[in-house]
Amino acid sequence: MATPNFWHQLHLHRPQLKRLAVLGIFVAGLFPGTAHAQREAERSRKGKVTGITVNNLPAYDDRWFHPGLYLAFSGTRFMLEQSQYYIDTKQVTANSIVSPSFGVGLIGDARLGGPKSPFILRFAPGVLFSSRRVEFESSGYPAPDSVVTQEITSTVLQFPVLLKYQSDRRRNTRAYMIAGISPNLTVGNRRDDGLRNVLRVTDSDLTIEYGVGLDLFYPLFKFAPELRFSHGLGNILINRSDIFSRSLQSLRTNAVTLYINIQN
């Protein structure tokens, strides 16, 4: 009886074995190793080992610059102020509606000072796909007891410059506060509906930003959920002759955003 050939049974030839070896090395590099993690023994007061703690990315703070990217999920609205025209005529009543928005961008963190410095300068340019709405309720225009929604859907380029103050690292976590300003530039507005897109705003804005976050260290990257508040500093309403614009004195942007930051 012929002896079966093991390699032929598995259909593994020399080129295939080389590919599998390269793939195995690549996959092994994705798992925690001594280059990405540092193990420390937890001891009781009597010196007995009670557990093992793995410190991920132990040399993370030795580098002065850290790139990354983020995803942003926002609830945006206008802070509005009624005009004298509204007070005199009371034809329409305005109410700002919270609307969802989505953003994506890059992160560049530069440490200010030595490895132990708690201050980080962050530049995080990105693009925001924003939708903001204002409901106008009227007793006479354009119809009795009607509600007309004005919607401003924009694509906005954001250029935030932020100062981050971080606490001392405790194992694989670290809390931080962040604040700064963000110049914003609108590069596109959707104005498909002549009735819903009557209200107009300027193409530029400046917002103040502040929030809190938590750095979570993993073997290959740092993950940081962050909650940030944003308030526009200037009036972005464009004065026009329509009844909606004349009923408002000012419009300022306002947003609450959950950022998902990933850095290496």
C-alpha positions as a Markdown table, in Angstrom:
| # | Residue | x | y | z |
|---|---|---|---|---|
| 1 | Met | 0.0 | 0.0 | 0.0 |
| 2 | Ala | 1.4 | 3.4 | -1.0 |
| 3 | Thr | 2.3 | 5.8 | 1.8 |
| 4 | Pro | 0.3 | 9.0 | 1.6 |
| 5 | Asn | 2.3 | 12.2 | 1.3 |
| 6 | Phe | 1.4 | 14.6 | 4.0 |
| 7 | Trp | 2.2 | 17.8 | 2.1 |
| 8 | His | 0.2 | 16.7 | -1.0 |
| 9 | Gln | -2.7 | 15.8 | 1.2 |
| 10 | Leu | -2.8 | 19.4 | 2.5 |
| 11 | His | -2.0 | 20.8 | -0.9 |
| 12 | Leu | 0.8 | 22.9 | 0.6 |
| 13 | His | 3.7 | 23.7 | -1.7 |
| 14 | Arg | 6.7 | 25.8 | -1.0 |
| 15 | Pro | 5.3 | 29.1 | -2.3 |
| 16 | Gln | 2.2 | 28.6 | -0.2 |
| 17 | Leu | 4.2 | 27.9 | 2.9 |
| 18 | Lys | 6.1 | 31.1 | 2.4 |
| 19 | Arg | 2.9 | 33.1 | 2.1 |
| 20 | Leu | 1.5 | 31.5 | 5.3 |
| 21 | Ala | 4.7 | 32.2 | 7.2 |
| 22 | Val | 4.6 | 35.9 | 6.2 |
| 23 | Leu | 0.9 | 36.0 | 7.1 |
| 24 | Gly | 1.6 | 34.4 | 10.5 |
| 25 | Ile | 4.3 | 37.0 | 11.3 |
| 26 | Phe | 1.9 | 39.8 | 10.3 |
| 27 | Val | -1.0 | 38.5 | 12.5 |
| 28 | Ala | 1.4 | 37.9 | 15.4 |
| 29 | Gly | 2.3 | 41.6 | 15.2 |
| 30 | Leu | -1.3 | 42.6 | 15.8 |
| 31 | Phe | -1.4 | 41.1 | 19.3 |
| 32 | Pro | 0.2 | 42.6 | 22.4 |
| 33 | Gly | 3.8 | 42.0 | 22.7 |
| 34 | Thr | 6.7 | 43.2 | 24.8 |
| 35 | Ala | 7.1 | 46.3 | 22.5 |
| 36 | His | 3.5 | 47.4 | 23.1 |
| 37 | Ala | 2.8 | 46.4 | 26.7 |
| 38 | Gln | 4.6 | 46.2 | 30.1 |
| 39 | Arg | 3.5 | 43.8 | 32.8 |
| 40 | Glu | 3.6 | 44.7 | 36.4 |
| 41 | Ala | 2.8 | 42.6 | 39.4 |
| 42 | Glu | 0.2 | 43.8 | 41.9 |
| 43 | Arg | 1.3 | 43.0 | 45.5 |
| 44 | Ser | -0.5 | 43.2 | 48.8 |
| 45 | Arg | 0.9 | 44.9 | 51.9 |
| 46 | Lys | 2.7 | 41.7 | 52.9 |
| 47 | Gly | 4.4 | 41.5 | 49.5 |
| 48 | Lys | 2.3 | 38.7 | 48.0 |
| 49 | Val | 1.4 | 38.9 | 44.3 |
| 50 | Thr | -2.3 | 39.5 | 44.0 |
| 51 | Gly | -2.5 | 40.0 | 40.2 |
| 52 | Ile | -0.8 | 41.1 | 37.0 |
| 53 | Thr | -1.4 | 44.5 | 35.4 |
| 54 | Val | -0.6 | 45.1 | 31.7 |
| 55 | Asn | 0.5 | 48.7 | 31.0 |
| 56 | Asn | -0.2 | 49.3 | 27.3 |
| 57 | Leu | 2.0 | 51.7 | 25.3 |
| 58 | Pro | 4.3 | 52.4 | 28.3 |
| 59 | Ala | 6.5 | 54.8 | 26.2 |
| 60 | Tyr | 3.6 | 56.7 | 24.7 |
| 61 | Asp | 4.4 | 60.0 | 26.5 |
| 62 | Asp | 8.1 | 59.9 | 25.5 |
| 63 | Arg | 7.1 | 61.0 | 22.0 |
| 64 | Trp | 6.3 | 64.7 | 21.6 |
| 65 | Phe | 3.9 | 64.4 | 18.7 |
| 66 | His | 0.9 | 62.0 | 18.2 |
| 67 | Pro | -1.2 | 61.9 | 15.0 |
| 68 | Gly | -4.7 | 60.5 | 14.8 |
| 69 | Leu | -8.2 | 60.8 | 13.5 |
| 70 | Tyr | -11.7 | 61.3 | 14.9 |
| 71 | Leu | -15.4 | 60.8 | 14.2 |
| 72 | Ala | -17.9 | 63.3 | 15.6 |
| 73 | Phe | -21.6 | 62.9 | 16.3 |
| 74 | Ser | -23.3 | 66.2 | 17.1 |
| 75 | Gly | -26.6 | 67.6 | 18.2 |
| 76 | Thr | -26.7 | 71.1 | 16.6 |
| 77 | Arg | -29.0 | 74.1 | 16.9 |
| 78 | Phe | -29.2 | 77.8 | 16.6 |
| 79 | Met | -29.4 | 80.2 | 19.6 |
| 80 | Leu | -31.8 | 82.8 | 18.3 |
| 81 | Glu | -33.0 | 86.2 | 19.3 |
| 82 | Gln | -36.2 | 87.8 | 18.1 |
| 83 | Ser | -36.2 | 91.1 | 16.4 |
| 84 | Gln | -38.1 | 94.3 | 17.0 |
| 85 | Tyr | -40.1 | 93.5 | 13.9 |
| 86 | Tyr | -41.4 | 90.4 | 15.7 |
| 87 | Ile | -42.3 | 92.4 | 18.8 |
| 88 | Asp | -44.2 | 95.0 | 16.7 |
| 89 | Thr | -46.1 | 92.6 | 14.4 |
| 90 | Lys | -46.0 | 89.2 | 16.2 |
| 91 | Gln | -46.8 | 87.5 | 12.8 |
| 92 | Val | -44.4 | 84.5 | 13.4 |
| 93 | Thr | -42.8 | 82.8 | 16.4 |
| 94 | Ala | -39.4 | 81.1 | 15.9 |
| 95 | Asn | -38.3 | 78.0 | 17.7 |
| 96 | Ser | -34.9 | 76.4 | 17.2 |
| 97 | Ile | -34.9 | 72.6 | 16.7 |
| 98 | Val | -32.0 | 70.3 | 17.6 |
| 99 | Ser | -30.7 | 68.3 | 14.6 |
| 100 | Pro | -28.1 | 65.6 | 14.1 |
| 101 | Ser | -24.8 | 66.3 | 12.4 |
| 102 | Phe | -21.8 | 64.1 | 11.5 |
| 103 | Gly | -18.1 | 65.0 | 11.2 |
| 104 | Val | -14.7 | 63.4 | 10.5 |
| 105 | Gly | -11.2 | 64.8 | 10.7 |
| 106 | Leu | -7.5 | 64.5 | 11.6 |
| 107 | Ile | -5.7 | 65.0 | 14.9 |
| 108 | Gly | -2.3 | 66.4 | 15.6 |
| 109 | Asp | -1.2 | 66.5 | 19.3 |
| 110 | Ala | 2.0 | 68.3 | 20.2 |
| 111 | Arg | 3.3 | 68.2 | 23.8 |
| 112 | Leu | 4.2 | 71.6 | 25.3 |
| 113 | Gly | 7.2 | 70.9 | 27.6 |
| 114 | Gly | 8.9 | 67.7 | 28.7 |
| 115 | Pro | 7.5 | 64.2 | 28.9 |
| 116 | Lys | 5.8 | 64.9 | 32.3 |
| 117 | Ser | 4.1 | 68.1 | 31.0 |
| 118 | Pro | 0.3 | 68.0 | 31.3 |
| 119 | Phe | -0.3 | 70.5 | 28.5 |
| 120 | Ile | -1.0 | 69.3 | 24.9 |
| 121 | Leu | -1.6 | 71.6 | 21.9 |
| 122 | Arg | -4.1 | 70.0 | 19.5 |
| 123 | Phe | -4.9 | 71.0 | 15.9 |
| 124 | Ala | -7.8 | 69.0 | 14.6 |
| 125 | Pro | -9.0 | 70.0 | 11.1 |
| 126 | Gly | -12.1 | 68.3 | 9.8 |
| 127 | Val | -15.3 | 68.5 | 7.9 |
| 128 | Leu | -18.8 | 68.7 | 9.4 |
| 129 | Phe | -22.0 | 67.7 | 7.6 |
| 130 | Ser | -24.4 | 69.9 | 9.5 |
| 131 | Ser | -28.2 | 70.4 | 9.5 |
| 132 | Arg | -29.9 | 73.1 | 11.5 |
| 133 | Arg | -33.6 | 73.9 | 11.6 |
| 134 | Val | -35.8 | 76.7 | 12.8 |
| 135 | Glu | -39.6 | 76.3 | 13.0 |
| 136 | Phe | -41.7 | 79.4 | 12.4 |
| 137 | Glu | -45.3 | 79.2 | 13.7 |
| 138 | Ser | -47.7 | 81.8 | 12.3 |
| 139 | Ser | -51.3 | 82.8 | 12.7 |
| 140 | Gly | -51.5 | 84.5 | 9.3 |
| 141 | Tyr | -48.5 | 83.7 | 7.0 |
| 142 | Pro | -48.3 | 81.8 | 4.8 |
| 143 | Ala | -51.6 | 80.3 | 6.1 |
| 144 | Pro | -53.5 | 80.5 | 9.3 |
| 145 | Asp | -52.0 | 78.5 | 12.2 |
| 146 | Ser | -49.3 | 77.1 | 10.0 |
| 147 | Val | -45.8 | 75.9 | 10.8 |
| 148 | Val | -43.0 | 76.5 | 8.3 |
| 149 | Thr | -39.6 | 74.9 | 8.9 |
| 150 | Gln | -36.5 | 76.6 | 7.7 |
| 151 | Glu | -33.6 | 74.2 | 7.2 |
| 152 | Ile | -29.9 | 75.1 | 6.7 |
| 153 | Thr | -27.9 | 72.1 | 5.5 |
| 154 | Ser | -24.2 | 72.9 | 5.2 |
| 155 | Thr | -20.8 | 71.3 | 4.6 |
| 156 | Val | -18.4 | 73.1 | 7.0 |
| 157 | Leu | -14.7 | 73.0 | 7.2 |
| 158 | Gln | -13.5 | 73.3 | 10.8 |
| 159 | Phe | -10.0 | 74.3 | 12.0 |
| 160 | Pro | -10.0 | 74.0 | 15.8 |
| 161 | Val | -6.9 | 74.9 | 17.9 |
| 162 | Leu | -7.3 | 73.5 | 21.4 |
| 163 | Leu | -5.3 | 73.3 | 24.6 |
| 164 | Lys | -5.6 | 70.0 | 26.4 |
| 165 | Tyr | -4.8 | 69.6 | 30.1 |
| 166 | Gln | -4.4 | 65.9 | 31.1 |
| 167 | Ser | -4.1 | 64.2 | 34.5 |
| 168 | Asp | -1.4 | 61.8 | 35.5 |
| 169 | Arg | -1.8 | 58.4 | 33.8 |
| 170 | Arg | -3.2 | 55.7 | 36.1 |
| 171 | Arg | -2.4 | 52.3 | 34.5 |
| 172 | Asn | -4.3 | 52.4 | 31.2 |
| 173 | Thr | -6.5 | 55.4 | 31.7 |
| 174 | Arg | -6.2 | 59.2 | 32.0 |
| 175 | Ala | -8.8 | 62.0 | 32.2 |
| 176 | Tyr | -8.4 | 65.4 | 30.5 |
| 177 | Met | -10.0 | 68.7 | 29.9 |
| 178 | Ile | -9.9 | 70.6 | 26.6 |
| 179 | Ala | -10.7 | 74.1 | 25.4 |
| 180 | Gly | -10.0 | 76.5 | 22.5 |
| 181 | Ile | -11.4 | 78.2 | 19.5 |
| 182 | Ser | -12.5 | 77.0 | 16.0 |
| 183 | Pro | -12.7 | 79.1 | 12.8 |
| 184 | Asn | -15.3 | 77.5 | 10.5 |
| 185 | Leu | -15.9 | 78.0 | 6.8 |
| 186 | Thr | -19.0 | 76.8 | 4.9 |
| 187 | Val | -18.1 | 75.4 | 1.5 |
| 188 | Gly | -21.6 | 74.2 | 0.5 |
| 189 | Asn | -25.2 | 74.8 | 1.2 |
| 190 | Arg | -28.2 | 72.8 | 0.0 |
| 191 | Arg | -30.9 | 75.1 | -1.2 |
| 192 | Asp | -33.3 | 72.9 | -3.2 |
| 193 | Asp | -36.6 | 74.0 | -1.7 |
| 194 | Gly | -37.6 | 77.7 | -2.2 |
| 195 | Leu | -39.9 | 77.6 | 0.8 |
| 196 | Arg | -37.7 | 75.7 | 3.3 |
| 197 | Asn | -34.4 | 77.4 | 2.4 |
| 198 | Val | -35.4 | 81.0 | 2.6 |
| 199 | Leu | -33.3 | 81.7 | 5.8 |
| 200 | Arg | -29.6 | 82.3 | 5.0 |
| 201 | Val | -26.5 | 82.5 | 7.2 |
| 202 | Thr | -22.9 | 83.7 | 6.5 |
| 203 | Asp | -20.2 | 81.3 | 5.2 |
| 204 | Ser | -17.8 | 82.0 | 8.2 |
| 205 | Asp | -18.1 | 81.5 | 11.9 |
| 206 | Leu | -15.9 | 81.4 | 15.0 |
| 207 | Thr | -16.8 | 79.2 | 17.9 |
| 208 | Ile | -15.5 | 78.6 | 21.4 |
| 209 | Glu | -15.0 | 75.0 | 22.4 |
| 210 | Tyr | -14.6 | 73.2 | 25.7 |
| 211 | Gly | -15.1 | 69.7 | 27.0 |
| 212 | Val | -13.8 | 66.7 | 28.9 |
| 213 | Gly | -12.5 | 63.3 | 27.8 |
| 214 | Leu | -10.9 | 60.0 | 28.8 |
| 215 | Asp | -7.8 | 58.5 | 27.3 |
| 216 | Leu | -7.9 | 54.7 | 27.2 |
| 217 | Phe | -4.6 | 52.9 | 26.3 |
| 218 | Tyr | -4.8 | 49.7 | 24.3 |
| 219 | Pro | -1.8 | 47.6 | 23.0 |
| 220 | Leu | -1.7 | 49.3 | 19.6 |
| 221 | Phe | -3.5 | 52.6 | 19.9 |
| 222 | Lys | -5.1 | 55.1 | 22.2 |
| 223 | Phe | -8.9 | 55.4 | 22.2 |
| 224 | Ala | -10.4 | 58.6 | 23.7 |
| 225 | Pro | -14.2 | 59.3 | 23.9 |
| 226 | Glu | -14.7 | 63.1 | 24.4 |
| 227 | Leu | -17.7 | 65.3 | 25.1 |
| 228 | Arg | -17.4 | 68.8 | 23.8 |
| 229 | Phe | -19.6 | 71.9 | 23.8 |
| 230 | Ser | -19.4 | 74.6 | 21.1 |
| 231 | His | -20.9 | 78.1 | 21.1 |
| 232 | Gly | -20.7 | 80.6 | 18.2 |
| 233 | Leu | -19.3 | 84.0 | 19.1 |
| 234 | Gly | -20.8 | 86.0 | 16.2 |
| 235 | Asn | -24.2 | 86.7 | 14.6 |
| 236 | Ile | -24.3 | 84.7 | 11.4 |
| 237 | Leu | -27.8 | 85.7 | 10.2 |
| 238 | Ile | -28.0 | 87.4 | 6.8 |
| 239 | Asn | -30.5 | 90.2 | 6.9 |
| 240 | Arg | -33.0 | 89.8 | 4.1 |
| 241 | Ser | -36.5 | 91.1 | 3.3 |
| 242 | Asp | -38.4 | 87.9 | 3.9 |
| 243 | Ile | -40.6 | 87.6 | 7.0 |
| 244 | Phe | -38.4 | 84.8 | 8.5 |
| 245 | Ser | -35.2 | 86.9 | 8.4 |
| 246 | Arg | -37.0 | 90.0 | 9.6 |
| 247 | Ser | -38.4 | 88.2 | 12.6 |
| 248 | Leu | -34.9 | 87.4 | 13.9 |
| 249 | Gln | -32.3 | 89.7 | 15.4 |
| 250 | Ser | -29.5 | 87.2 | 15.5 |
| 251 | Leu | -28.5 | 83.5 | 15.0 |
| 252 | Arg | -25.6 | 81.9 | 16.8 |
| 253 | Thr | -24.4 | 78.3 | 16.5 |
| 254 | Asn | -24.6 | 75.9 | 19.3 |
| 255 | Ala | -23.6 | 72.2 | 19.5 |
| 256 | Val | -23.0 | 69.3 | 21.8 |
| 257 | Thr | -20.6 | 66.7 | 20.2 |
| 258 | Leu | -19.4 | 63.2 | 21.1 |
| 259 | Tyr | -15.9 | 62.8 | 19.6 |
| 260 | Ile | -14.4 | 59.3 | 19.1 |
| 261 | Asn | -10.6 | 59.9 | 18.9 |
| 262 | Ile | -8.1 | 57.3 | 17.9 |
| 263 | Gln | -4.3 | 58.0 | 18.0 |
| 264 | Asn | -1.1 | 56.0 | 17.9 |
